[in-house]
Amino acid sequence: MKKIVLPILLAMTFACSINASAAAPTVLPLWPEGVPGLKNIGPEQNGKGYIQNTSNPTLTLVGPAVDRPNGTAVIVAPGGGYVRQSVDREGTQYANWLGTLGVTTFVLNYRMQEYGHPAPLQDVLRAVRLLRSRAAEFGIDPQRIGVMGSSAGGHLAASAGTLFDHPAGRTGAALDKVDARPDFLVLMYPVIAMEGPAAHMGSRKALLGDKPSAELVQLMSVDRQVTSRTPPTLLIHTQADTAVPVENSILFYQALTKAKVPAEMYLFEQGAHGMGMRDGLANASQWPRRAEEWLRARGLLTPATPAK
């Protein structure tokens, strides 16, 4: 009996190792040539659905459903006040959902408070440039690359949509020549304001420090940076959000409307900050359907011709 069991156990171990290898995600370093301004901040910390202390930013690929790739790509920036990232709830979960819609998703692990501004902006713009420059490799349309972000990740996404040409977002790398403007934005209960009653002061401190200049506060109050070139935007927020007041989304929507940028906004009654995709929040739990409708109406779920 022992002679039979051992080969079976070995076969099972081998099969498990193959499956584990096959399931390993594709992780792309954002800065293979070296992270700009690299600091010795110790190892990245992972646990309980969060990432902290990021020093080597990456993109983790989550592919579309095998039978419905449509060529649209979304960079997902999880929230966490620029202190940590809620990568499971506001990263992987969103990516898996977008995959069912045929979207190719890349979860962004960006630098945070240990670096401060402009490192996160550099990371998100580098992500857009990287995907646009390698669109054919990933089977995506270089003109259908969006950024989705939640909370502070929403601030980062909105920064990408307003500061894509700003000098602070460049590092002198060859990829700086590639257009960094996202083609659309999806902002989930985003941090927008950096001063006033709507500001999320925790995000402001982590990103800008204790005593930022008035000019820096103005720059990173991203509703003030909206222009006609800001991409079409979907905003989702709730009245019940006491951490990042709903006024943040309203400010950005008003700026988009003034600049005549196509925008849509859903403001729900229920749903605390960081609601993710939870059930039991009345109409707020239906936001993924509203988002799907918006993406479909903009033609982003219709199969595109991949870049060649």
Disulfide bonds with the S-S distance in Angstrom:
none
